[in-house]
Amino acid sequence: MTTLRALAGAALVLGAFGVAMAKLPAPPPLTDAQKVAAEEKKAKDAAAADVAKQQQARAEDRVAARYIAEQKAKGITVTPQMGPASAPATAVAAPAAAPGKASATPAKAPDTAAPVKK
């Protein structure tokens, strides 16, 4: 009796696996109305993501400002390591070396020599 139950269980597992691995037919091609709706949804999602990113940046700025104000009240000077997150970064500047310490990577002068033609 236990052998029969084991065989029935194995058959059930194999059947379920076969159904799960069956290849589904390809979806029908999108109509023009569905394509337009998909484009609108993509634009709406992109706008929502942009708004969420801006809200996150403003929240981070508020938290940083509050932390700096609290530390200032305690008499501790805090120098922000980065600019405000909500302001767009126009150029990325190399970090300045601390006074009295040499830079880990020496700065290279731009190559002004004319290119050599072969």
PyMOL commands that place a pseudoatom at each C-alpha (Angstrom):
pseudoatom trace, name=CA, resn=MET, resi=1, chain=A, elem=C, hetatm=0, pos=[0.000, 0.000, 0.000]
pseudoatom trace, name=CA, resn=THR, resi=2, chain=A, elem=C, hetatm=0, pos=[2.845, 2.423, 0.785]
pseudoatom trace, name=CA, resn=THR, resi=3, chain=A, elem=C, hetatm=0, pos=[4.488, 1.639, -2.547]
pseudoatom trace, name=CA, resn=LEU, resi=4, chain=A, elem=C, hetatm=0, pos=[1.257, 2.513, -4.330]
pseudoatom trace, name=CA, resn=ARG, resi=5, chain=A, elem=C, hetatm=0, pos=[1.069, 5.834, -2.431]
pseudoatom trace, name=CA, resn=ALA, resi=6, chain=A, elem=C, hetatm=0, pos=[4.691, 6.611, -3.261]
pseudoatom trace, name=CA, resn=LEU, resi=7, chain=A, elem=C, hetatm=0, pos=[4.087, 5.909, -6.955]
pseudoatom trace, name=CA, resn=ALA, resi=8, chain=A, elem=C, hetatm=0, pos=[0.934, 8.044, -6.964]
pseudoatom trace, name=CA, resn=GLY, resi=9, chain=A, elem=C, hetatm=0, pos=[2.813, 10.889, -5.252]
pseudoatom trace, name=CA, resn=ALA, resi=10, chain=A, elem=C, hetatm=0, pos=[5.692, 10.657, -7.716]
pseudoatom trace, name=CA, resn=ALA, resi=11, chain=A, elem=C, hetatm=0, pos=[3.263, 10.679, -10.648]
pseudoatom trace, name=CA, resn=LEU, resi=12, chain=A, elem=C, hetatm=0, pos=[1.528, 13.721, -9.186]
pseudoatom trace, name=CA, resn=VAL, resi=13, chain=A, elem=C, hetatm=0, pos=[4.840, 15.574, -8.766]
pseudoatom trace, name=CA, resn=LEU, resi=14, chain=A, elem=C, hetatm=0, pos=[5.923, 14.702, -12.323]
pseudoatom trace, name=CA, resn=GLY, resi=15, chain=A, elem=C, hetatm=0, pos=[2.565, 15.800, -13.706]
pseudoatom trace, name=CA, resn=ALA, resi=16, chain=A, elem=C, hetatm=0, pos=[2.704, 19.114, -11.849]
pseudoatom trace, name=CA, resn=PHE, resi=17, chain=A, elem=C, hetatm=0, pos=[6.298, 19.671, -13.010]
pseudoatom trace, name=CA, resn=GLY, resi=18, chain=A, elem=C, hetatm=0, pos=[5.308, 18.971, -16.615]
pseudoatom trace, name=CA, resn=VAL, resi=19, chain=A, elem=C, hetatm=0, pos=[2.450, 21.460, -16.427]
pseudoatom trace, name=CA, resn=ALA, resi=20, chain=A, elem=C, hetatm=0, pos=[4.682, 24.073, -14.823]
pseudoatom trace, name=CA, resn=MET, resi=21, chain=A, elem=C, hetatm=0, pos=[7.363, 23.688, -17.499]
pseudoatom trace, name=CA, resn=ALA, resi=22, chain=A, elem=C, hetatm=0, pos=[4.969, 23.641, -20.450]
pseudoatom trace, name=CA, resn=LYS, resi=23, chain=A, elem=C, hetatm=0, pos=[5.720, 26.344, -23.001]
pseudoatom trace, name=CA, resn=LEU, resi=24, chain=A, elem=C, hetatm=0, pos=[3.000, 28.932, -23.230]
pseudoatom trace, name=CA, resn=PRO, resi=25, chain=A, elem=C, hetatm=0, pos=[2.005, 30.367, -26.593]
pseudoatom trace, name=CA, resn=ALA, resi=26, chain=A, elem=C, hetatm=0, pos=[3.368, 33.788, -27.521]
pseudoatom trace, name=CA, resn=PRO, resi=27, chain=A, elem=C, hetatm=0, pos=[1.060, 36.705, -26.697]
pseudoatom trace, name=CA, resn=PRO, resi=28, chain=A, elem=C, hetatm=0, pos=[-0.748, 38.285, -29.628]
pseudoatom trace, name=CA, resn=PRO, resi=29, chain=A, elem=C, hetatm=0, pos=[0.856, 41.447, -31.078]
pseudoatom trace, name=CA, resn=LEU, resi=30, chain=A, elem=C, hetatm=0, pos=[-0.214, 44.747, -29.538]
pseudoatom trace, name=CA, resn=THR, resi=31, chain=A, elem=C, hetatm=0, pos=[-2.796, 46.886, -31.276]
pseudoatom trace, name=CA, resn=ASP, resi=32, chain=A, elem=C, hetatm=0, pos=[-2.205, 50.578, -31.932]
pseudoatom trace, name=CA, resn=ALA, resi=33, chain=A, elem=C, hetatm=0, pos=[-4.395, 51.546, -28.972]
pseudoatom trace, name=CA, resn=GLN, resi=34, chain=A, elem=C, hetatm=0, pos=[-2.459, 49.204, -26.685]
pseudoatom trace, name=CA, resn=LYS, resi=35, chain=A, elem=C, hetatm=0, pos=[0.858, 50.632, -27.927]
pseudoatom trace, name=CA, resn=VAL, resi=36, chain=A, elem=C, hetatm=0, pos=[-0.322, 54.191, -27.209]
pseudoatom trace, name=CA, resn=ALA, resi=37, chain=A, elem=C, hetatm=0, pos=[-1.541, 53.135, -23.758]
pseudoatom trace, name=CA, resn=ALA, resi=38, chain=A, elem=C, hetatm=0, pos=[1.802, 51.457, -23.048]
pseudoatom trace, name=CA, resn=GLU, resi=39, chain=A, elem=C, hetatm=0, pos=[3.714, 54.609, -24.061]
pseudoatom trace, name=CA, resn=GLU, resi=40, chain=A, elem=C, hetatm=0, pos=[1.478, 56.773, -21.865]
pseudoatom trace, name=CA, resn=LYS, resi=41, chain=A, elem=C, hetatm=0, pos=[1.987, 54.410, -18.929]
pseudoatom trace, name=CA, resn=LYS, resi=42, chain=A, elem=C, hetatm=0, pos=[5.766, 54.470, -19.474]
pseudoatom trace, name=CA, resn=ALA, resi=43, chain=A, elem=C, hetatm=0, pos=[5.782, 58.290, -19.521]
pseudoatom trace, name=CA, resn=LYS, resi=44, chain=A, elem=C, hetatm=0, pos=[3.574, 58.443, -16.416]
pseudoatom trace, name=CA, resn=ASP, resi=45, chain=A, elem=C, hetatm=0, pos=[5.818, 55.971, -14.564]
pseudoatom trace, name=CA, resn=ALA, resi=46, chain=A, elem=C, hetatm=0, pos=[8.932, 57.959, -15.544]
pseudoatom trace, name=CA, resn=ALA, resi=47, chain=A, elem=C, hetatm=0, pos=[7.357, 61.192, -14.285]
pseudoatom trace, name=CA, resn=ALA, resi=48, chain=A, elem=C, hetatm=0, pos=[6.349, 59.505, -11.020]
pseudoatom trace, name=CA, resn=ALA, resi=49, chain=A, elem=C, hetatm=0, pos=[9.866, 58.129, -10.573]
pseudoatom trace, name=CA, resn=ASP, resi=50, chain=A, elem=C, hetatm=0, pos=[11.326, 61.604, -11.175]
pseudoatom trace, name=CA, resn=VAL, resi=51, chain=A, elem=C, hetatm=0, pos=[9.004, 63.150, -8.583]
pseudoatom trace, name=CA, resn=ALA, resi=52, chain=A, elem=C, hetatm=0, pos=[9.905, 60.417, -6.089]
pseudoatom trace, name=CA, resn=LYS, resi=53, chain=A, elem=C, hetatm=0, pos=[13.619, 61.012, -6.716]
pseudoatom trace, name=CA, resn=GLN, resi=54, chain=A, elem=C, hetatm=0, pos=[13.206, 64.751, -6.124]
pseudoatom trace, name=CA, resn=GLN, resi=55, chain=A, elem=C, hetatm=0, pos=[11.243, 64.144, -2.912]
pseudoatom trace, name=CA, resn=GLN, resi=56, chain=A, elem=C, hetatm=0, pos=[13.945, 61.750, -1.694]
pseudoatom trace, name=CA, resn=ALA, resi=57, chain=A, elem=C, hetatm=0, pos=[16.662, 64.322, -2.404]
pseudoatom trace, name=CA, resn=ARG, resi=58, chain=A, elem=C, hetatm=0, pos=[14.748, 67.057, -0.532]
pseudoatom trace, name=CA, resn=ALA, resi=59, chain=A, elem=C, hetatm=0, pos=[14.210, 64.738, 2.437]
pseudoatom trace, name=CA, resn=GLU, resi=60, chain=A, elem=C, hetatm=0, pos=[17.923, 63.909, 2.527]
pseudoatom trace, name=CA, resn=ASP, resi=61, chain=A, elem=C, hetatm=0, pos=[18.770, 67.625, 2.443]
pseudoatom trace, name=CA, resn=ARG, resi=62, chain=A, elem=C, hetatm=0, pos=[16.389, 68.334, 5.337]
pseudoatom trace, name=CA, resn=VAL, resi=63, chain=A, elem=C, hetatm=0, pos=[17.909, 65.534, 7.421]
pseudoatom trace, name=CA, resn=ALA, resi=64, chain=A, elem=C, hetatm=0, pos=[21.444, 66.740, 6.721]
pseudoatom trace, name=CA, resn=ALA, resi=65, chain=A, elem=C, hetatm=0, pos=[20.536, 70.347, 7.565]
pseudoatom trace, name=CA, resn=ARG, resi=66, chain=A, elem=C, hetatm=0, pos=[18.912, 69.260, 10.819]
pseudoatom trace, name=CA, resn=TYR, resi=67, chain=A, elem=C, hetatm=0, pos=[21.940, 67.151, 11.770]
pseudoatom trace, name=CA, resn=ILE, resi=68, chain=A, elem=C, hetatm=0, pos=[24.328, 70.024, 11.030]
pseudoatom trace, name=CA, resn=ALA, resi=69, chain=A, elem=C, hetatm=0, pos=[22.164, 72.420, 13.074]
pseudoatom trace, name=CA, resn=GLU, resi=70, chain=A, elem=C, hetatm=0, pos=[22.061, 70.003, 16.032]
pseudoatom trace, name=CA, resn=GLN, resi=71, chain=A, elem=C, hetatm=0, pos=[25.831, 69.530, 15.929]
pseudoatom trace, name=CA, resn=LYS, resi=72, chain=A, elem=C, hetatm=0, pos=[26.342, 73.301, 15.646]
pseudoatom trace, name=CA, resn=ALA, resi=73, chain=A, elem=C, hetatm=0, pos=[24.187, 73.776, 18.755]
pseudoatom trace, name=CA, resn=LYS, resi=74, chain=A, elem=C, hetatm=0, pos=[26.512, 71.364, 20.580]
pseudoatom trace, name=CA, resn=GLY, resi=75, chain=A, elem=C, hetatm=0, pos=[29.541, 73.367, 19.412]
pseudoatom trace, name=CA, resn=ILE, resi=76, chain=A, elem=C, hetatm=0, pos=[30.745, 70.788, 16.888]
pseudoatom trace, name=CA, resn=THR, resi=77, chain=A, elem=C, hetatm=0, pos=[31.622, 72.003, 13.405]
pseudoatom trace, name=CA, resn=VAL, resi=78, chain=A, elem=C, hetatm=0, pos=[30.395, 69.689, 10.658]
pseudoatom trace, name=CA, resn=THR, resi=79, chain=A, elem=C, hetatm=0, pos=[31.571, 70.127, 7.103]
pseudoatom trace, name=CA, resn=PRO, resi=80, chain=A, elem=C, hetatm=0, pos=[29.256, 68.555, 4.520]
pseudoatom trace, name=CA, resn=GLN, resi=81, chain=A, elem=C, hetatm=0, pos=[31.072, 66.094, 2.313]
pseudoatom trace, name=CA, resn=MET, resi=82, chain=A, elem=C, hetatm=0, pos=[28.681, 66.591, -0.584]
pseudoatom trace, name=CA, resn=GLY, resi=83, chain=A, elem=C, hetatm=0, pos=[26.568, 69.454, -1.841]
pseudoatom trace, name=CA, resn=PRO, resi=84, chain=A, elem=C, hetatm=0, pos=[22.790, 69.485, -1.570]
pseudoatom trace, name=CA, resn=ALA, resi=85, chain=A, elem=C, hetatm=0, pos=[21.256, 66.428, -3.191]
pseudoatom trace, name=CA, resn=SER, resi=86, chain=A, elem=C, hetatm=0, pos=[18.416, 68.417, -4.724]
pseudoatom trace, name=CA, resn=ALA, resi=87, chain=A, elem=C, hetatm=0, pos=[20.753, 70.728, -6.664]
pseudoatom trace, name=CA, resn=PRO, resi=88, chain=A, elem=C, hetatm=0, pos=[21.863, 69.283, -10.001]
pseudoatom trace, name=CA, resn=ALA, resi=89, chain=A, elem=C, hetatm=0, pos=[25.556, 68.512, -10.157]
pseudoatom trace, name=CA, resn=THR, resi=90, chain=A, elem=C, hetatm=0, pos=[27.104, 70.441, -13.032]
pseudoatom trace, name=CA, resn=ALA, resi=91, chain=A, elem=C, hetatm=0, pos=[30.688, 69.314, -12.677]
pseudoatom trace, name=CA, resn=VAL, resi=92, chain=A, elem=C, hetatm=0, pos=[32.413, 66.726, -10.570]
pseudoatom trace, name=CA, resn=ALA, resi=93, chain=A, elem=C, hetatm=0, pos=[35.453, 68.218, -8.857]
pseudoatom trace, name=CA, resn=ALA, resi=94, chain=A, elem=C, hetatm=0, pos=[38.378, 66.178, -7.604]
pseudoatom trace, name=CA, resn=PRO, resi=95, chain=A, elem=C, hetatm=0, pos=[38.545, 66.073, -3.803]
pseudoatom trace, name=CA, resn=ALA, resi=96, chain=A, elem=C, hetatm=0, pos=[41.093, 68.474, -2.370]
pseudoatom trace, name=CA, resn=ALA, resi=97, chain=A, elem=C, hetatm=0, pos=[44.039, 66.965, -0.532]
pseudoatom trace, name=CA, resn=ALA, resi=98, chain=A, elem=C, hetatm=0, pos=[44.270, 67.622, 3.181]
pseudoatom trace, name=CA, resn=PRO, resi=99, chain=A, elem=C, hetatm=0, pos=[46.902, 70.213, 4.144]
pseudoatom trace, name=CA, resn=GLY, resi=100, chain=A, elem=C, hetatm=0, pos=[50.243, 68.603, 4.868]
pseudoatom trace, name=CA, resn=LYS, resi=101, chain=A, elem=C, hetatm=0, pos=[49.402, 65.395, 3.055]
pseudoatom trace, name=CA, resn=ALA, resi=102, chain=A, elem=C, hetatm=0, pos=[50.395, 64.456, -0.456]
pseudoatom trace, name=CA, resn=SER, resi=103, chain=A, elem=C, hetatm=0, pos=[47.762, 63.359, -2.905]
pseudoatom trace, name=CA, resn=ALA, resi=104, chain=A, elem=C, hetatm=0, pos=[47.568, 59.617, -3.522]
pseudoatom trace, name=CA, resn=THR, resi=105, chain=A, elem=C, hetatm=0, pos=[47.374, 60.160, -7.277]
pseudoatom trace, name=CA, resn=PRO, resi=106, chain=A, elem=C, hetatm=0, pos=[49.518, 62.937, -8.723]
pseudoatom trace, name=CA, resn=ALA, resi=107, chain=A, elem=C, hetatm=0, pos=[47.776, 65.371, -11.015]
pseudoatom trace, name=CA, resn=LYS, resi=108, chain=A, elem=C, hetatm=0, pos=[48.789, 65.149, -14.658]
pseudoatom trace, name=CA, resn=ALA, resi=109, chain=A, elem=C, hetatm=0, pos=[49.216, 68.141, -16.882]
pseudoatom trace, name=CA, resn=PRO, resi=110, chain=A, elem=C, hetatm=0, pos=[47.172, 67.997, -20.073]
pseudoatom trace, name=CA, resn=ASP, resi=111, chain=A, elem=C, hetatm=0, pos=[49.058, 66.673, -23.049]
pseudoatom trace, name=CA, resn=THR, resi=112, chain=A, elem=C, hetatm=0, pos=[49.549, 69.603, -25.415]
pseudoatom trace, name=CA, resn=ALA, resi=113, chain=A, elem=C, hetatm=0, pos=[51.800, 67.842, -27.930]
pseudoatom trace, name=CA, resn=ALA, resi=114, chain=A, elem=C, hetatm=0, pos=[50.450, 67.493, -31.427]
pseudoatom trace, name=CA, resn=PRO, resi=115, chain=A, elem=C, hetatm=0, pos=[49.368, 63.996, -32.392]
pseudoatom trace, name=CA, resn=VAL, resi=116, chain=A, elem=C, hetatm=0, pos=[51.878, 62.048, -34.453]
pseudoatom trace, name=CA, resn=LYS, resi=117, chain=A, elem=C, hetatm=0, pos=[50.649, 60.990, -37.872]
pseudoatom trace, name=CA, resn=LYS, resi=118, chain=A, elem=C, hetatm=0, pos=[51.771, 57.657, -39.159]
for i in range(1, 118): cmd.bond("trace and resi %d" % i, "trace and resi %d" % (i + 1))
show_as sticks, trace
zoom trace
